[in-house]
């Protein structure tokens, strides 16, 4: 199974670009080439800190400035609590093994507001005994949010780890953000139905 919505990097003539911007989750920096995302970091106090974590030197000759404004807008909206699964975002998977690609693809299928476990992800990736290896792939995930590794928990519901400045605190914050957004969405649905003249669902009493 190949990773959906992922493809090789743009041609060598295309210059990688970096966007760095503030959000409700702290400063975010993302580097990409063409429309393909190569790396993303989040949760930093300053733009300088985010850029340093992104390590522009590893990406060669990059241009820091405006890149992929639609994606920047979506990431900022996500940080405010607006649901987005980023399923259409293209990723650079150059250098990854087939197993790593399958794990990332499986992780991207975990929907907004839902969670899974390392063991379940291993099964979804076709390697049911590789939960520990799945954990390693998640720990090295270089495109958080787009590949939602924060939704992957340890066995028994333990929070597991998270690689960003606030670590587990950020992981809990992201999970809470999504839970709140889903709860708000469920609250709006009955109100919208009544506004359209529809009666709320009737309660059925078991006999």
N, C-alpha and C positions, 0 to 999 in steps of 0.2 A: 504494500500500500504506500503510494507516494504521498508526500505532503501537499494538501490542497492549497491553492492560492500562493504557492511559493515557486520561485523560478530563479535561474542563475542571475548573477548580477548583470547590470547593463554593460554595454560594450565598453572597451577600454578607453574609448574617446570621451565617455561621459565622466565628468568630474564629481566625486562624492561631495555632498553638501551636508552641513550641520545646521539644525534649527535648535535654538535654546530659548525657552519661554517659561514664564511663571504659571503655576496652577494651584488649585486648592490642595494638591498633594505635594507642594513644594516645586522647586525648579526642575524641569524636565529637559533633557537634551536627547536628540535623536539624529543619527547619521544615516544617510541613504544615497542611493545612486539611481537616477531616473525616478521611478515610482517604487523602487524596492527598498525596504527598510533593512539595514544591516545591524544596527545596535541602538538600544534605548536605555537610558538611566533615569531615575526619578527620585524625588524625596530630598533634594538638596536645598540648603539654605540660601545659596547664591548661584547666579549664573556661572560664575567662575568655578565653583565647586563642581557643578554638574558637568561642565566642559572638561575639567580635570579628570573626573571619573570616566568620562567617555573615552578619554585618551586619544585625541585626534591623531597623534603621531602614528598609531597603529594602522590608521586608514590611509596613510599616504598624504598626498596633496589634496587637502579638503578646503572647501570654502565655507566659512562660518557666516550665516546670514539667514535669509528667508528661503525655506525649502518646504514643499508639500503643505501649503497653508491649509487645505482641507483636512489633512490628518492632524495638524496642530490644533485646529478648531475642535475636532472630535475628541482629542485627548483632553483638552481643557474642559469640554462638556462632560466627559466621563468623570473627571476629577470633581465636578460639581454634583455628581450623582445621576447623570443621564445615562441610561442603559446603552451599551454598544458592545458588540462582540468582536468587532474588527475582523470579521471573517473574510472580508474582501481585500484586506491589506496583504500585499505581496512581500514575502520575506526572502532574504538571501540565505540559502542553506548550503552554500559552497563550503566544502571541507567537513561537512557532517556525515556520519555513517548512516547507512540505511536504517539501523535501529534508532538512532537519534532522531532522524526525520519522522519515523513512525510515532515516536513518543510525542514529539512536538505537535504532529497532526492530531493525535488523539487528545492531547491537552486542549487544543483549540476547539474541540467539539464539546467541551464542558461548558454549558450555557451560563449566561449571566445569572447570578443569583443562586447557582447550583454549586455543589462541591463534589469532589471525587477523592479517591485515595491513591497512594502510590501503587498498591496492589491492583486496584481496579484499572489503573492506567496501564500497568504492565500487561494485563489481560487484553485490554483494548488494542495495545500495540503488538499483540501476537506473541508475547514472551511472558507467560504467566508466572514464571519463577524469577523474574528479573526486577522485582520491586526495588531492591537496593540500587540497581543500575539506573532505574527510572528516577530515583531520588537524586542521583548524580547529574542526570540530564537536566532536571528541574533546577538544581543548584547552579548550573552553568548557563541557564537560559539567559541569553543576552538581549531579548526583546520582551521584557515583562509587560503586562497589560495586553499586548497584542497576542502573545502566548501566555494565557492567564494562569501561571504557575501558582498564584496566590490561592487558587481554588482547589489545590491538591493538598490533602491532609494526610497525616500519619494514620496508621492502623488504629482503630478504636476511636477515631475522631480527634486525636491529638493535633495540635496546630501545626507541628512540623517547623521547618525553618523558612527563612526568606532572605534573599541576598539584596539588601538595600540599606541605606544609612540607618533607618529605624528598625530594621530586621523584623522580628515577630510583631512588634507594635504596628508597623505599616501593614503587615499581612492581616492582622485583626481589623485594622481600620478599613482596608479594602473590602473585606468580607462584610463588615457592618454597613458600609456604604451601599453595597449591592443589596443587602437584606432590607435596608430602609427604603431603597428605591422600589423594590418589588412589593413591599408592604403598601407603599403609597399608591402604586399602580393598581393593586387589588382593591384599595379603598375607593379609587376613582371609578372603577368599572360599574358598581351598582348605581352610583350617582348619575353616570352618563346614560345608563339604561333607562332610569326614571325620567331623565331630562328629555329623552326621545319618546316618552309615552309608554315605555315598556314597564311591566310590573316586575318587581324583584322576584327571584326564584322562590317558589313555594317550598316550605319545609315539609318534608315527607316524614310522617310518623310511622315507624316500623310496626307491623301487626304481628 
